C-alpha cells in the first residue's frame, strides 16, 4: 500500500507546472471572475468579464540594459497585481490557465 501512495504523490507532482519565464516576463494566475453582480444577479459564463487582477507565480531574471547588466524586476512571486487586459498570453496546462506577460503590462502592485 505504501508503494501505491508514493505513485499517487508522484502523479500529483507531475501535474503541477513549473514554468520559469525568461528576461522581463512574468507568469500570473488570474483571479476567478465574479459569479454575481453587486445587486445579486447571477451571471452566466458568457457574460462574465475576465478580471485584470492576479497573483504572480514566477518571474524572469530581469531586463537587460544596453551596457549588458541585468535590472531586477519590481514584482516578485506572491504579489497581487493589476494588469492590462490586452497584454498577456494565455497558456493552458491541463485544467489550469496561466498568463505570460511582460513586466510593462503590470499597472500596479496591490498591497
C-alpha positions, 0 to 999 in steps of 0.5 A: 500500500505504501508503494501505491501512495508514493505513485499517487504523490508522484502523479500529483507532482507531475501535474503541477507546472513549473514554468520559469519565464525568461528576461522581463516576463512574468507568469500570473494566475488570474483571479476567478471572475465574479459569479454575481453582480453587486445587486445579486444577479447571477451571471452566466459564463458568457457574460462574465468579464475576465478580471485584470487582477492576479497573483504572480507565480514566477518571474524572469531574471530581469531586463537587460540594459544596453551596457549588458547588466541585468535590472531586477524586476519590481514584482516578485512571486506572491504579489497581487497585481493589476494588469492590462487586459490586452497584454498577456498570453494565455497558456493552458496546462491541463485544467489550469490557465496561466498568463505570460506577460511582460513586466510593462503590462503590470499597472500596479502592485496591490498591497 
